[in-house]
Amino acid sequence: MQQEMEIVQGTVGAIVYQNYDNGYAVLRLVTDSGPTVTVVGTIPMPCIGETLMVTGTWSSHPSYGRQFEAEFLERILPQTANQILTFLSSRAIKGIGPKTAQRIVDRFGAQTLAIMEQEPQRLAEVSGISALKAMAIGEEFRLQVGVRRIMEFFTLHQLPADLAVRAYKLYGESTVELLYDDPYLLMDESLDAPFAAVDRFAIELGVSADDNRRVEAGVLFELRYNLGAGHSFLPRNKLAMATGQLLSISSDTAELAIDRLLEAAVLESDTLAGLDVIYLSQLYEAETQSAQLLLRLAEHPHSAPGSLEKLLARCAKDSEIDYSPQQADAIRQAAQTGLLLITGGPGTGKTTILKGILSLYGQMGLKTLLAAPTGRAAKRISEVTGRDASTIHRLLEATIDPHTGKMFFAKDASSPLQCDAVIVDEMSMVDIQLLHSLLLAIPQGKRVILVGDPDQLPPVGPGFPFSDCLRSGVLPSVRLTEVFRQAQESLIVMNAHRVNRGELPQLRERKKDFFFLPCRSEEDVAATIRDLCQRRLPNNMGIPSDQIQVLTPTRKGGVGTGSLNQLLQSALNPPSPDKKERKFGDFSFREGDRVMQIRNNYGIMWSKLDGSGVGTGVFNGDIGILTQIDPSAETVTVVFDDKQTQYDFSQLNELEPAYAMTVHKAQGSEYRAVVMSVWGGSQYLMNRSVLYTAITRARELLILVGREEAVQLMTQNAKVGRRYTGLKLRLENYK
């Protein structure tokens, strides 16, 4: 028989558990009638000291006893000075601890919360609070109040709780009202909302299946979703068909929506190789303008200095290298052309040429900027050249718009880079949008050198511009083919070239830097990887665990990143009474863990460890060590190389354990030792590009662990998912 609903009101005395992903919490509620009860349910962002009016039913848990299951709740902010003091002392508001809370309440009493919301500047009347901090506290308080209201609305409609913060920052106090009017506002690019959840929410609100807003949102979702598969555009018929299948509507209805979006200039249409194709407007602009800018650079030759051969000889003397004819020719071209593409596999001398060009440009008095797509890649190129390098995002001064929360580049056509030349390494990782932003910021008449290996994995984002540029055949390029003698002594290098040619790598050799360890089961693979990282390589080869990177093609299964990270954490950073932990999803983050940033965050603050400066921005693929978990402040501290960053517990979805990572995440990085699982997985992951990229991540040692059949399968599988990209055709046609 269904229980009758009851109402329990009281003050939150303790938070036993809370899940930031879905808002679920377990609380101890000190009721107005006296006893303390356990309340469970969806209660987003609870705070000690706040008053809740909870509607629900009683139940009995076999382990935890009698508890009250919340169905609905109303939040009542603290009213008395003592209640407010308890509330603020719980660190509910960032920037206020117990001592500051006491000073604020002593000054404003029961009016404290009204002051914080309506007159935050008055908080500066309290000793120790500057005018700047006063306004920050007020902003944080308004954010908390606004976000909680929206979060309760979201959880009621089964929308992701973490979406509430992003929606509030974009739409502010009017979020709920705006969503009632048009629920598909949640499909704004910056919100990263799941379409299925938003569509279900819209239908709950009465939106019909063929509502224009719904169909147009479906079209845009399909295009944006396919950006993640690398497509710059979709053929019109495929887009209409996919949208129809997604929404269970006719293709004709989807076609009408495409026409409306084209008329509104949200989409652009074109014809490529006889196909009618549809772009998101910003992708169309990125691709067409990139082709034009690349050709403009290539068509702007520079006069070679009269003493070029002497300068080249000095470069060789300074670096103590005898350039091969191919290398010398590449450096000469760099002196005379506005654009040069340099490509080649491992051991072919790309780094030697890069250093030679830098030396030549230095002698010519050219100011040269050096960049790479990721922080790890920039650090590596800086180490091998001895020159400062930055990420492309930092080079272009990626900045967050405080009003919209969206990223933009401060460096662009109206505010270009101050330089004579730009050199970018690891170009295979650069997608069409990032290339476009870079090209816009390079002044006319300057030199650009793009270096990369198109046989590695394509970019995570749309397009494959470096490969397209090379395949077009219309841009100046140097393709290095000679593997130098010193590199030939490395089995890592030679096996990488074998794999790239479709030949099985040498797996029986036991005396060099490349080893294969066969295993009979997934469990055997996992156990072997654990033993290599924990005992064998540190003890037998003197390679510390923190200089070993485990790679795997897949995230799932017994040898995917999920399982391996749990296993390696227990081996390399086991639980300890002096190490705090914080569970998030299926993983418990622990002090001392190796972690990786998994999305670009342009607004997060960092400070140098030596106190020499502060800045903003942590980027996808950055790897650090989690050094501190502060339960009272609800923060974790991560050290990335020479800087540290603080994350709120609610931001833990931006971090992943990094004891093991996918090959895709390792691209652009180099490690002293790589241990790779080769067992099984999707044919889209078990391919030649993945194996080749993994091998080329190792500097001193590579160990494959698994099945020889899997190595053979990856070597023979040259299929890479086809990408819809028009840059190659545009370069050929514009030329």
Stockholm file with secondary structure:
# STOCKHOLM 1.0

chainA/1-735         MQQEMEIVQGTVGAIVYQNYDNGYAVLRLVTDSGPTVTVVGTIPMPCIGETLMVTGTWSSHPSYGRQFEAEFLERILPQTANQILTFLSSRAIKGIGPKTAQRIVDRFGAQTLAIMEQEPQRLAEVSGISALKAMAIGEEFRLQVGVRRIMEFFTLHQLPADLAVRAYKLYGESTVELLYDDPYLLMDESLDAPFAAVDRFAIELGVSADDNRRVEAGVLFELRYNLGAGHSFLPRNKLAMATGQLLSISSDTAELAIDRLLEAAVLESDTLAGLDVIYLSQLYEAETQSAQLLLRLAEHPHSAPGSLEKLLARCAKDSEIDYSPQQADAIRQAAQTGLLLITGGPGTGKTTILKGILSLYGQMGLKTLLAAPTGRAAKRISEVTGRDASTIHRLLEATIDPHTGKMFFAKDASSPLQCDAVIVDEMSMVDIQLLHSLLLAIPQGKRVILVGDPDQLPPVGPGFPFSDCLRSGVLPSVRLTEVFRQAQESLIVMNAHRVNRGELPQLRERKKDFFFLPCRSEEDVAATIRDLCQRRLPNNMGIPSDQIQVLTPTRKGGVGTGSLNQLLQSALNPPSPDKKERKFGDFSFREGDRVMQIRNNYGIMWSKLDGSGVGTGVFNGDIGILTQIDPSAETVTVVFDDKQTQYDFSQLNELEPAYAMTVHKAQGSEYRAVVMSVWGGSQYLMNRSVLYTAITRARELLILVGREEAVQLMTQNAKVGRRYTGLKLRLENYK
#=GR chainA/1-735 SS CCCCCEEEEEEEEEEEEECTTTCEEEEEEEETTSCEEEEEEECCSCCTTCEEEEEEEEEEETTTEEEEEEEEEEEECCCSHHHHHHHHHTTCSTTCCHHHHHHHHHHHGGGHHHHHHHCGGGGGGSTTCCHHHHHHHHHHHHHHHHHHHHHHHHHHTTCCTTHHHHHHHHHGGGHHHHHHHCGGGGGCGGGCCCHHHHHHHHHHTTCCTTCHHHHHHHHHHHHHHHHTTTCSCEEHHHHHHHHHHHHTCCHHHHHHHHHHHHHTTSEEEEEETTEEEEEEHHHHHHHHHHHHHHHHHHTCCCCCCTTHHHHHHHHHHHHTCCCCHHHHHHHHHHHHCSEEEEEECTTSSHHHHHHHHHHHHHHTTCCEEEEESSHHHHHHHHHHHSSCCEEHHHHTTEEECTTTCCEEESCBTTBCCCCSEEEECCGGGCCHHHHHHHHHTSCTTCEEEEEECTTSCCCSSSCCHHHHHHHHCCSCEEEECCCCHHHHTCHHHHHHHHHHTTCCCCCSCCSSSEEEEECSSHHHHHHHHHHIIIIIHHHHHCCCGGGEEEEESCSSSTTSHHHHHHHHHHHHSCCCTTSCEEEETTEEEETTCEEEECSCEEEEEEEETTSSCEEEEECTTCEEEEEEEETTTTEEEEEETTEEEEEEGGGGGGEEECSEEEHHHHTTCCEEEEEEEESCCCTTTSSHHHHHHHHTTEEEEEEEEECHHHHHHHHHCCCCCCCCCCHHHHHHHHC
#=GC SS_cons         CCCCCEEEEEEEEEEEEECTTTCEEEEEEEETTSCEEEEEEECCSCCTTCEEEEEEEEEEETTTEEEEEEEEEEEECCCSHHHHHHHHHTTCSTTCCHHHHHHHHHHHGGGHHHHHHHCGGGGGGSTTCCHHHHHHHHHHHHHHHHHHHHHHHHHHTTCCTTHHHHHHHHHGGGHHHHHHHCGGGGGCGGGCCCHHHHHHHHHHTTCCTTCHHHHHHHHHHHHHHHHTTTCSCEEHHHHHHHHHHHHTCCHHHHHHHHHHHHHTTSEEEEEETTEEEEEEHHHHHHHHHHHHHHHHHHTCCCCCCTTHHHHHHHHHHHHTCCCCHHHHHHHHHHHHCSEEEEEECTTSSHHHHHHHHHHHHHHTTCCEEEEESSHHHHHHHHHHHSSCCEEHHHHTTEEECTTTCCEEESCBTTBCCCCSEEEECCGGGCCHHHHHHHHHTSCTTCEEEEEECTTSCCCSSSCCHHHHHHHHCCSCEEEECCCCHHHHTCHHHHHHHHHHTTCCCCCSCCSSSEEEEECSSHHHHHHHHHHIIIIIHHHHHCCCGGGEEEEESCSSSTTSHHHHHHHHHHHHSCCCTTSCEEEETTEEEETTCEEEECSCEEEEEEEETTSSCEEEEECTTCEEEEEEEETTTTEEEEEETTEEEEEEGGGGGGEEECSEEEHHHHTTCCEEEEEEEESCCCTTTSSHHHHHHHHTTEEEEEEEEECHHHHHHHHHCCCCCCCCCCHHHHHHHHC
//
